[in-house]
Amino acid sequence: MENIIEILKAIFLGIVEGITEWLPISSTGHMILVEELLPLSLNDSFKEMFFVVIQLGAILAVMFIYFNKLNPFAPSKTKSQKKQTFILWYKVIFACIPAGVIGLLFDDKIDELFYNYHTVAAMLIIYGALFIYIENIHKNKSFKINTLNALTYKTAFMIGLFQVLALIPGTSRSGATIIGAMLVGTSRVVAAEFTFFLAIPVMFGASLLKMVKFGFNFTPLELQVLLSGCIVSFVVSILAIKFLMNYIKTNNFKVFGYYRIVLGIVVLGYFLLNK
């Protein structure tokens, strides 16, 4: 019975991860609250690894939805289209360099300094306000970059610099990169898609690093919990990504900004009242 309860918790966490990883509302902020209310009864080292590796399910959802766009060997593509796909991957890898370097060098230090509810709540509120501000200044304005092919290496690298900010818990990786992309003139749709693609090498790298640090000697329950979370995260991510891409075709990101501010206040209030 206890094992079933832990698996059910992992399923719920997979649902939360699948929704919050792609909407710019911070998966960390939500995970902190869920873990506080429904803590996994497993050792701390496994939980630290689990909350990173569960993102693999979300990443596989991106690869599933955009397989043709990301596949440079697709038979249906012309030689020119295959070349453009390779170039897209080069831009993604180039943009991932800043976060990859900083993450590898300072991963443990960043967690030690910033993984707390004060930081998470502050980042939720600050970036929520930024979304509202940026949407206000872009009201009725057109964007200069409306396709992925129009994204230059320089612009991709600048977006990658914003991804470094997401190493601070509560920022939201998608939130930071979407804000950065819009600031450098990228449309909402291109910003969101490029953000999804940036997540592939970053999250695969982070997951591999955490798994190596944890080791691969899982107990049967740990393996069931991890697989349950990843599978559910995959399915829910597909729905969340499709929702977001349809939503931003006719709407802006302001609603997510307001939501972040409310969530930040809730996180801060909850932990202050339960100290």
Secondary structure, DSSP 8 states (H G I E B T S, - for coil): -HHHHHHHHHHHHHHHHHHHTTTTS-HHHHHHHHHHHS--SS-HHHHHHHHHHTHHHHHHHHHHHTHHHH-TT-TTS-HHHHHHHHHHHHHHHHHHHHHHHHHHHHHHHHHHHH-SHHHHHHHHHHHHHHHHHHHHHTTT---SB-SGGG--HHHHHHHHHHHHHTTSTTS-HHHHHHHHHHHTTB-HHHHHHHHHHHHHHHHHHHHHHHHHHH-S---HHHHHHHHHHHHHHHHHHHHHHHHHHHHTTT--SHHHHHHHHHHHHHHHHHHHHT-
